[in-house]
């Protein structure tokens, strides 16, 4: 059974930074294309960023240039470095594979952007 655990969220002022981490058990993240998603209050979950097993990355337009997705294969973790945070980035952030081959969702990590 694959288990995903997201961490690193918190309260940050606009313009600030956070680094999110996704730890996996029951699988090796290096073998999968991985994504970060987020769900803001009252909205559907949306895709944020993707990294392939080969290391190629792509981003939603709303976060391009501000967020960086990466993985640490030795630690079996996935990260999301978030800089220049905006109030509209506030959401619960989740990691997972591509839609269609989703693992059980983790609990997510809450990001709050407020002054």
QUIDA-V252644 format. One line per field, one symbol per residue. ss: DSSP state (H for helix, E for strand, - for the rest). phi: phi as a letter, one per 20 degrees, with the letter a starting at -180 (. if undefined). A space follows every 50 residues. Layout:
ss->???
phi->???
This chain:
ss->--EEEEE--EEE-----EEEEEEEE---HHH--EEEEEE------EEEEE E-----EEE-------EEEEEE----EEEEEE----HHH-EEEEEE---- --------EEEEE--
phi->.fcdcebofrebfgnecbceccdccnadffecfccdcbcegmcffcfdbb cefeofcbcfgfcgnddcebcdffelcccceddlfdgfefaedcdaffgo cfegffemcedddbe
